[in-house]
Amino acid sequence: MIRWSPLCSFLNDGRIELDTNTVAGIRRRRRPTGNLCSLITNAKLNEVEPFAYVKDVLERMSSGHPMSRLDDLLPWNWQPKTDKS
């Protein structure tokens, strides 16, 4: 069910922030959950398999991927690692 009045207010007033509370659940966990939902949605929009993408990005980040190259990990730039056996 779309709530038209709040949606129109959001679209017409740039000061209003989008609230992902419905998706995120508990308010104190909203931001991390919202961020993860955003990553998954962006992966799908860029025709990237979400589980493989998130798994690979987390592995790269925990293995020392340089902060200066975070743009490489965005769904529209991401390339899966290839096995060089």
C-alpha positions as CSV (number, residue, x, y, z in Angstrom):
1,M,0.0,0.0,0.0
2,I,1.5,3.3,-1.1
3,R,1.0,6.2,1.3
4,W,0.6,9.0,-1.4
5,S,0.6,12.0,0.9
6,P,3.9,11.2,2.6
7,L,5.4,10.2,-0.8
8,C,4.4,13.4,-2.4
9,S,5.8,15.4,0.5
10,F,9.1,13.5,0.2
11,L,9.3,14.2,-3.5
12,N,8.4,17.8,-3.3
13,D,10.6,18.8,-0.2
14,G,14.3,18.1,-0.5
15,R,14.7,18.5,3.3
16,I,12.7,15.4,4.0
17,E,14.8,12.3,4.5
18,L,13.6,8.9,3.2
19,D,12.8,6.6,6.2
20,T,13.6,2.9,5.8
21,N,12.1,2.1,9.2
22,T,9.6,-0.4,7.7
23,V,12.4,-2.4,6.1
24,A,14.9,-2.0,8.9
25,G,13.0,-3.1,11.9
26,I,14.3,-1.9,15.2
27,R,15.2,1.8,15.1
28,R,18.7,1.4,16.6
29,R,19.6,-1.1,13.9
30,R,18.0,0.9,11.1
31,R,21.1,2.2,9.5
32,P,23.2,-1.0,9.0
33,T,20.1,-2.9,7.8
34,G,19.1,-0.1,5.5
35,N,22.6,0.0,4.1
36,L,22.6,-3.7,3.5
37,C,19.2,-3.5,1.8
38,S,20.5,-0.7,-0.4
39,L,23.6,-2.8,-1.4
40,I,21.4,-5.8,-2.3
41,T,19.0,-3.7,-4.3
42,N,21.7,-1.9,-6.1
43,A,23.4,-5.3,-6.9
44,K,20.1,-6.5,-8.4
45,L,19.6,-3.3,-10.4
46,N,23.1,-3.8,-11.8
47,E,22.4,-7.4,-12.7
48,V,24.8,-8.7,-10.1
49,E,24.0,-11.7,-8.0
50,P,23.5,-10.2,-4.5
51,F,24.9,-13.1,-2.3
52,A,28.1,-13.5,-4.4
53,Y,28.5,-9.7,-4.4
54,V,28.1,-9.1,-0.7
55,K,30.2,-12.1,0.2
56,D,33.0,-11.0,-2.1
57,V,33.0,-7.4,-1.0
58,L,33.1,-8.4,2.7
59,E,36.0,-10.8,2.0
60,R,37.9,-8.2,0.1
61,M,37.4,-5.6,2.8
62,S,38.5,-7.9,5.6
63,S,41.6,-8.8,3.5
64,G,42.8,-5.3,3.3
65,H,41.2,-3.8,0.2
66,P,42.5,-0.2,0.0
67,M,40.1,2.5,1.2
68,S,41.3,4.6,-1.7
69,R,39.7,2.0,-4.1
70,L,36.3,1.6,-2.5
71,D,34.6,2.7,-5.7
72,D,35.8,-0.5,-7.3
73,L,33.5,-2.4,-4.9
74,L,30.3,-0.5,-5.9
75,P,27.8,-2.8,-7.7
76,W,28.1,-0.9,-11.0
77,N,32.0,-1.2,-10.9
78,W,32.4,-4.6,-9.2
79,Q,34.0,-7.4,-11.0
80,P,34.1,-10.9,-9.4
81,K,37.6,-12.3,-8.8
82,T,38.7,-14.8,-11.3
83,D,40.6,-18.0,-10.2
84,K,44.1,-17.9,-11.6
85,S,44.9,-21.6,-10.9
